[in-house]
């Protein structure tokens, strides 16, 4: 029997602050980073890869937590781990002493995400399937058993989850064929980082249009006059009509300020305002949503767990659910949020800024359409054109759509040379600079 022999975790940091890639009103100079997990087995042909995403300092804390989270996997057989992915998730999540540090939030939850992402990657590789196919091949009962439905029975029971998945099951193949032909629609944030000059913004917006994008997102919230000027530039390039422009404040406003600021930007017809205030302020999001309609409210990249999303749905606080593949505790918790979103009729548009998140969320969006929501209405998944060259199975975007991944796994494996170069603080890049 193939057995897990080690769980290795590396601190990998990419110097994106140099060119202000990823800059926004809250996070001005982040270095996109990964607490990178490798599950090794005694079969050199089979490993599992996963990560959680941070923006620099503090990544070492996530690395330490992920080592603790992954320790119980050592010595288990691959068949045991991959045979009941819900049980593995429940077992790791139930470590009461680590859970105390959250619970179900913060560093300990990010660490659980990193380890369970590697577990799901291992399962998909062992099955010889891309993760989205592994999920869409599971029965409704298997998916419900894998999902973390704890604390959700007041809005979603296991029986309801199975019923929803069963309803979609007969037409899964039709939707897979559709996405194989068309890809999954995406939008780009790469043009709109706050630190970019007006000239760079104009050039990148034009390049996005030329590449087939009809959805473009800009960062806002630093200075209102600057935002008005930058949105005007974007609209001059992309036009109006079916060209969608989204804006993202990255949590910098109080509720009244968010309402006033978004109303000032309303003439540019944004599709949504993203993260207008604290990600934990459910009632604040609801108040903003009522005040700025028909502009939608989107949030979720800092949504700490499924319970927060439950309350966002219950309070009718959001128009778009932007779950994050590395902040929720991996696929188990993602399935639960997707099911709730489908029940409440809220489209899921996953967050994918950051190193490797695009690689992960393409699988989740495909799974959502094929097996859960059955709809593309109002759905578009984020894409940023940064750091894909460091992955062995990088995502592919063509004409504004993700091409369905075909390689086995969760597309989470970094090239060993990239890890060696950007491992902190002793990788070739950082050692030559004396650390960050």
Secondary structure, DSSP 8 states (H G I E B T S, - for coil): --BEEEEEEEEEE--GGGTTTT--SS-SS---EEEEEEEEESSTT-EEEEEEEE-STTHHHHHHHHHHHHGGGTT-BHHHHHH-HHHHHHHHHT-HHHHTTTSSSHHHHHHHHHHHHHHHHHHHHHHTSBHHHHHHTS-HHHHHHHS--TT-TTT--HHHHHHHHHHHHTTHHHHHHHHHHH-EEEEEEEEE-TTS-HHHHHHHHHHHHHTT-SEEEEE--S-HHHHHHHHHHHHHHH-STT-EEEEE-TT---HHHHHHHHHHHGGG-EEEEES-S-TT-HHHHHHHHHHHTTSEEEE-TT--SHHHHHHHHHTT--SEE---TTTSSHHHHHHHHHHHHHHHT-EE-----STTHHHHHHHHHHHIIIIII---TT--EEE--SSGGGBTT---B-SSEE----SSB-S--B-HHHHHHHBTTTSHHHHTTT--
